[in-house]
Amino acid sequence: MSKEPKDIQHMVDMLKQGATLTELACPACASPLFRVQSGKLWCVKCKKQVIVVKEGENLEKATSQIHLQTLEKTVLTKIHDIEERIKGENDIEELQKLNAVLTSLLENLERLKKIREI
């Protein structure tokens, strides 16, 4: 287990926020893993989500949801960026270009959400 005071304080903070200490250890650093309220496993020391792949389970299938979540966050960030640019834009041609990009991003976001539901 990590003996860094910052790591220990972060672990305490995680518990205060409703995370649960599990019996599992991080495969990278051996620190205890926490189950956060969303149900995901989190390593405080590595500051990363940890995925447990059960024997016989396909690694690609197990990690695909994380990749989709990351991609969804990226698309949402880009949608926000385009929204900010639209607010300050007065040129009709530029607004049309931004609208086309926004439409594409929204369509992709919808597709990602449908894929995640499968």
Number of C-alpha atoms within 10 A of each C-alpha: 12 13 8 10 9 12 18 15 12 14 21 12 12 18 15 10 11 12 21 18 16 12 8 14 16 22 13 10 12 14 18 20 24 26 20 17 11 7 10 14 23 24 22 21 21 14 9 11 17 19 15 15 13 9 7 6 10 10 13 10 10 14 14 12 14 14 12 15 14 12 15 20 13 13 18 15 12 16 19 13 12 17 15 11 14 18 9 9 13 10 9 9 10 13 17 12 12 17 15 12 15 20 13 13 18 16 11 15 19 12 12 16 13 10 11 13 7 5
